[in-house]
Amino acid sequence: MEHCRLGAAHRRRRRGAALRRGSRGGGFRGQRPCPVPAAAVSHGRADGTGARARPLCRAGPLGAGVRRGVLRRIRGEDRAGADACRPAVGAGGGFPDRRHRVAARLRRAAAQPAGDARGAGPAFRAVRLGGAAMKVVIANTTLLNAGDAAINEATMQILRHSFGGEVDFACYEANPAVAARYHPTLALRAALFDQVASHLRWRFARLPALLWVLAIARLARVWKVALLALPAGLRRSLAEYRAADVVVSAGGTYLVDRYRIAPRIFDFLVVLALGRPLVLFTQSIGPLAPGRDRLLLRFALRRAALVMVRDRPSEALVAELGVPAARVARCPDAVFALSQPHEHVSDAPRINPPRIAVSVRDWPFFAGGRAEEGMERYLDAVAAFVRRVVETDGARVTMVSTCQGVPEYWTDDSKVAARVIDRLPAALRDNVTLDGRFRSPAALIDYLRGFDLIVATRMHAGILALCAGVPVVPIAYEFKTRELFTELEAEALLCDVETVTAGRLYRACRRALGQTRYGRAAAHWRRVALARCHAMASGRLVAAAVYGEGRT
């Protein structure tokens, strides 16, 4: 035992000497110096062939003692060290100098105002050191839903903007074979939980198999050869997770009791077992009843590098689970990043008759467990509203939504829209169109741009309409919609799916269409533009979490 202690002390002394040599530009023993010129590295370009620098949260060959020394120099008294120790062009400065430069840029970027999205991208372009592309895994995607596809597209746009240059994405999807037909440009894989389940013949063997995969992932954190104990497809997937710079769990609303969250939690546990940074993008979380899922989710979230929520109830629940406040951020929904700064509602007089889009959905979770009665009341209210705007204003109504046109998906909003049309008199049906086509997020934004107003039950149908500069009257079925439109100062337009009536919808639409001016001067549209800026700037938090500086 004494011999081991002496050996450890000797190793610490050698590492300290290596650190001192590295700070003078000599590099670490056994580490290949970076031949990329300092000027090129500082701008995130790859003019040489050096190896990509590892994030501070990755273990690395230097050991915990040296990493703590590097962090002390970054965060301690020598605040100018990041710029003062920059080597001359052509010198092999080693990890300390390169990491100090990255940390200094992260500190300066974190000090910028959250709404200043213009400086968000270049501030983190130093992250791409050595010319290698960032590798990002996006897990828990559902691309057959156009709203979730918009989240995925916006997430990739935000991360490209923040990290700069080349970023390689791999998306782990619930139904990759079908999703590949609608999104052929994406690299799609089957979700890890589904891959494990596909190799099992009996359901009772699922838990031992999942535990076995977690054990292999924990061993592969140190010895990659441990992955050979897994089937070929699963082995490739875990190797991809292991090589990723960050694993991002897609934004959305899936960490709630009414959905099956065990596969999502398993994904989180695999990421943590492999030692990779886990980032949860903009989520609405809860409610969560006490039980196994809540305990496992608490375990995973408390070890995540960053948890991003999009509303106050989710923020309160995450705090209740014990996640450190320094690793929690409340940000707008990522889809706001798809809007353009110039998008706003025109001040020109509107063309009569008005064109109104209506998004409906099936909702089996009405209060009191009376799903059929609640759905009938909801559909009657929407049908009565459509009848009134057609008869009173001569409106042209189109039934369109985000979850439609994909037979393989578990739900189709166009079938619910057909039930609304069936409630209308035959004489009015010529003014109502059922559009059941699937559209990509960009195509849906372009399509919605042609309407004067949308009545949106699907939250992302409303957000995409806002991205197109179209006013929205929302029908809230979960707290996420109420929180969103309260933040946008549009709570006066809110309707609740439990209590919605045709008169309430009609008054909200008249209020939205009757305002004399829509544009950047209106407070509501200023909030939409601000949401876009905050959504684009949220990538800075991801980069800071991955590269060891955290939030300030």
Residue pairs with C-beta under 8 A, 6 or more apart in sequence:
11 63
12 65
14 29
15 62
15 63
15 65
15 66
16 65
16 66
16 69
18 28
18 29
18 62
18 66
19 28
19 66
19 69
19 70
19 96
21 27
21 28
21 29
22 28
22 93
22 94
22 95
22 96
22 97
23 73
23 81
23 85
23 96
23 97
25 85
25 87
25 88
25 91
25 92
25 93
25 94
25 97
26 92
26 94
27 33
27 92
27 93
27 94
28 62
28 94
28 95
30 61
31 61
31 94
31 95
32 50
32 51
33 50
33 91
33 92
33 93
33 94
34 41
34 48
34 50
34 51
34 53
34 92
34 93
34 94
34 98
34 129
34 130
35 48
35 49
35 50
35 90
35 92
36 46
36 47
36 48
36 49
36 50
36 129
36 130
36 131
37 47
37 48
37 89
37 90
38 86
38 87
38 88
38 89
38 91
38 93
39 89
40 46
40 47
40 48
41 98
41 101
41 126
41 129
41 130
42 86
42 101
42 126
43 125
43 126
44 125
44 126
44 127
44 128
44 129
44 164
44 165
45 131
45 165
46 128
46 130
46 131
46 132
47 131
48 130
48 131
49 131
50 129
50 130
50 131
51 130
51 132
52 128
52 129
52 130
52 131
52 132
53 95
53 98
53 99
53 102
53 129
53 130
54 60
54 95
55 245
55 277
55 546
55 547
55 548
56 67
56 70
56 71
56 99
56 547
56 548
56 549
57 277
57 305
57 546
57 547
57 548
58 275
59 221
59 275
60 67
60 95
62 95
70 95
70 96
70 99
70 100
71 548
73 81
73 96
73 100
74 81
74 82
74 99
74 100
74 103
74 549
81 100
82 100
82 101
82 103
82 104
83 100
83 101
83 104
85 93
85 96
85 97
85 100
86 93
86 97
86 101
87 93
87 97
98 129
101 126
102 126
102 127
102 129
102 547
103 547
103 548
103 549
105 123
105 124
105 126
106 123
106 124
106 543
106 544
106 547
106 549
107 549
107 552
108 123
109 119
109 120
109 123
109 124
109 540
109 543
109 544
110 540
110 544
110 549
110 551
110 552
111 552
112 119
112 120
112 123
112 537
112 540
114 533
114 534
114 537
115 530
115 533
115 534
115 537
116 533
116 537
117 532
117 533
117 534
117 536
117 537
120 161
120 162
120 536
120 537
120 539
120 540
121 161
121 162
121 164
121 539
122 164
123 540
124 162
124 163
124 164
124 539
124 540
124 543
125 163
125 164
125 165
127 134
127 163
127 164
127 543
127 547
128 134
128 163
128 164
128 165
128 166
133 165
133 166
133 167
133 168
134 159
134 163
134 166
134 167
134 168
134 245
134 246
135 167
135 168
135 170
135 240
135 243
135 244
135 245
136 159
136 167
136 168
136 169
136 170
136 244
136 245
136 246
136 247
136 248
137 169
137 170
137 171
137 172
137 240
137 241
137 244
137 246
137 247
137 248
138 152
138 155
138 156
138 169
138 170
138 171
138 172
138 248
138 249
138 250
139 172
139 191
139 192
139 247
139 248
139 249
139 250
139 267
139 271
140 172
140 191
140 249
140 250
140 252
140 254
140 264
140 267
141 148
141 152
141 171
141 172
141 173
141 174
141 250
142 148
142 149
142 173
142 174
142 250
142 252
143 149
143 152
143 171
143 173
143 179
143 182
143 183
143 186
143 188
144 175
144 178
144 179
144 182
144 406
144 408
144 409
145 402
145 403
145 409
146 402
146 403
146 438
146 439
146 440
146 441
146 444
146 460
147 335
147 402
147 403
147 458
147 459
147 460
147 461
147 463
147 464
148 250
148 252
148 460
149 182
149 183
149 440
149 441
150 335
150 338
150 402
150 441
150 444
150 460
150 463
150 464
151 250
151 251
151 252
151 281
151 282
151 333
151 334
151 335
151 460
152 171
152 186
152 250
153 338
153 441
153 442
154 334
154 335
154 336
154 337
154 338
154 441
154 535
155 248
155 250
155 251
155 281
155 334
156 167
156 169
157 337
157 338
158 334
158 337
158 535
158 536
158 538
158 539
158 542
159 167
159 169
159 248
159 539
159 542
160 167
161 536
161 539
162 539
162 540
162 542
162 543
163 539
163 543
168 187
169 186
169 187
170 187
170 189
170 240
170 244
171 186
171 187
171 188
171 189
172 188
172 189
172 190
172 191
172 192
172 237
172 267
173 179
173 188
173 189
173 190
173 191
174 191
174 194
175 408
175 409
176 188
176 189
176 190
178 406
178 408
179 186
179 188
180 186
180 188
182 406
182 438
182 440
183 440
189 237
189 240
190 198
190 233
190 237
191 263
191 267
192 213
192 234
192 237
192 238
192 241
192 263
192 266
192 267
192 270
193 210
193 262
193 263
193 266
193 267
194 263
195 233
195 234
195 237
196 206
196 209
196 210
196 213
196 234
196 266
197 206
199 209
199 231
199 234
200 206
200 209
210 266
213 230
213 234
213 238
213 270
214 269
214 270
214 273
216 226
216 227
216 229
216 230
216 238
217 238
217 241
217 270
217 273
217 274
218 273
218 274
219 226
220 226
220 227
220 238
220 242
220 274
221 242
221 273
221 274
221 275
224 239
224 242
227 235
227 238
227 239
227 242
228 235
230 238
238 270
238 274
241 247
241 270
241 271
241 274
241 276
242 274
242 276
244 276
245 277
245 546
246 276
246 277
246 278
246 279
246 305
246 542
246 546
247 271
247 276
247 277
247 278
247 279
248 279
248 280
248 281
248 542
249 264
249 267
249 268
249 278
249 279
249 280
249 281
249 283
250 281
251 280
251 281
251 282
251 283
251 308
251 310
251 333
251 334
252 283
252 284
253 259
253 283
253 284
253 478
253 480
254 261
254 264
255 261
255 264
255 283
255 285
255 286
255 288
255 297
256 284
256 285
256 286
256 287
256 288
257 287
257 288
257 289
257 293
258 365
261 293
261 297
262 293
265 293
265 296
265 297
265 300
268 278
268 297
268 300
268 301
268 304
269 296
269 299
269 300
271 278
272 278
272 300
272 303
277 305
277 545
277 546
278 300
278 303
278 304
278 305
279 304
279 305
279 306
279 307
279 308
279 542
279 545
279 546
280 301
280 304
280 306
280 307
280 308
281 308
281 334
282 308
282 309
282 310
282 331
282 332
282 333
282 334
282 535
282 538
283 307
283 308
283 309
283 310
283 314
284 309
284 310
284 311
284 313
284 314
284 478
284 479
284 480
284 483
285 309
285 314
285 317
285 318
286 313
286 314
286 317
287 317
288 294
288 297
288 317
294 321
297 321
298 321
298 322
301 307
301 318
301 321
301 323
302 321
302 322
302 323
302 324
304 323
304 327
305 327
305 545
305 546
306 327
306 328
306 329
306 541
306 542
306 545
307 318
307 323
307 327
307 328
307 329
308 328
308 329
308 330
308 331
308 538
308 541
309 315
309 318
309 328
309 329
309 330
309 331
310 330
310 331
310 332
310 333
310 480
310 483
310 484
311 330
311 479
311 480
311 483
311 484
311 487
312 330
312 483
313 479
313 483
315 328
315 330
318 328
319 325
319 328
326 550
326 551
327 545
327 550
327 551
329 538
329 541
329 551
331 534
331 535
331 538
331 541
332 487
332 531
332 532
332 534
332 535
332 538
333 460
333 463
333 484
333 531
333 535
334 535
334 538
335 441
335 460
335 463
335 464
335 467
335 535
336 463
336 466
336 467
336 528
336 531
336 532
336 534
336 535
337 532
337 535
337 536
338 441
338 442
338 445
338 464
338 467
339 466
339 467
339 468
339 469
339 528
339 532
340 467
341 529
341 532
343 467
343 468
343 469
344 469
344 518
344 519
344 520
344 525
344 529
345 469
345 470
345 471
345 518
345 519
345 525
346 469
346 518
346 519
347 517
347 518
347 519
350 452
350 513
351 452
352 394
353 393
353 394
353 395
353 396
354 389
354 393
354 395
354 396
354 452
354 453
354 513
355 395
355 396
355 398
355 450
355 451
355 452
355 453
356 389
356 395
356 396
356 397
356 398
356 451
356 452
356 453
356 454
356 455
356 509
357 397
357 398
357 399
357 400
357 448
357 451
357 453
357 454
357 455
357 456
357 465
357 470
358 382
358 386
358 397
358 398
358 399
358 400
358 417
358 420
358 454
358 455
359 399
359 400
359 401
359 402
359 413
359 454
359 455
359 456
359 457
359 458
359 461
359 462
360 378
360 379
360 382
360 399
360 401
360 413
360 416
360 417
360 420
360 457
361 401
361 403
361 411
361 413
361 416
361 457
361 458
361 477
362 375
362 411
362 413
362 415
362 416
363 371
363 374
363 375
363 378
363 457
363 477
363 497
364 371
364 375
365 371
365 477
366 373
366 374
366 375
366 497
366 498
367 374
367 498
374 497
374 498
378 475
378 497
378 500
379 416
379 419
379 420
379 423
380 423
381 500
381 501
381 502
381 505
382 420
382 455
382 500
382 502
382 505
383 420
383 421
383 423
383 424
384 501
384 502
385 455
385 502
385 505
385 506
385 509
386 397
386 420
386 424
386 428
386 432
387 424
387 425
387 428
387 502
388 502
388 506
389 395
389 397
389 506
389 509
390 397
390 428
390 431
390 432
391 428
394 431
395 431
396 431
396 433
397 431
397 432
397 433
398 432
398 433
398 434
398 435
398 451
399 414
399 417
399 420
399 421
399 432
399 433
399 434
399 435
400 417
400 435
400 447
400 448
400 461
401 413
401 414
401 417
401 457
401 458
401 461
402 413
402 444
402 458
402 460
402 461
402 464
403 409
403 411
403 412
403 413
403 458
404 412
404 413
404 414
404 436
404 437
404 438
405 412
405 414
405 436
405 437
405 438
405 439
406 412
406 438
412 436
413 458
414 434
414 435
414 436
417 434
417 436
418 434
421 429
421 432
421 434
424 432
439 447
441 464
444 464
445 464
445 467
445 468
446 468
448 454
448 464
448 465
448 468
448 470
449 468
449 469
449 470
451 465
451 470
452 470
452 471
452 513
453 470
453 471
453 472
453 473
453 509
453 512
453 513
454 461
454 462
454 465
454 470
454 471
454 472
454 473
455 472
455 473
455 475
455 505
455 509
456 462
456 465
456 472
456 473
456 474
456 475
457 474
457 475
457 477
457 497
459 474
459 478
459 480
459 481
459 484
462 472
462 474
462 481
462 484
462 485
463 484
465 471
465 472
466 472
466 488
466 528
469 525
471 512
471 513
471 518
472 485
472 490
472 493
472 512
473 493
473 495
473 505
473 508
473 509
473 512
474 481
474 484
474 485
474 490
474 493
474 494
474 495
475 481
475 495
475 496
475 497
475 500
475 505
476 482
476 485
476 494
476 495
476 496
476 497
477 497
481 494
482 491
482 494
482 496
485 491
485 493
485 494
486 494
487 527
487 531
488 524
488 527
488 528
488 531
489 523
489 524
489 527
490 524
492 508
492 511
493 508
493 511
493 512
494 508
495 504
495 505
495 508
515 522
518 525
519 525
520 526
520 529
541 551
544 550
544 551
545 551
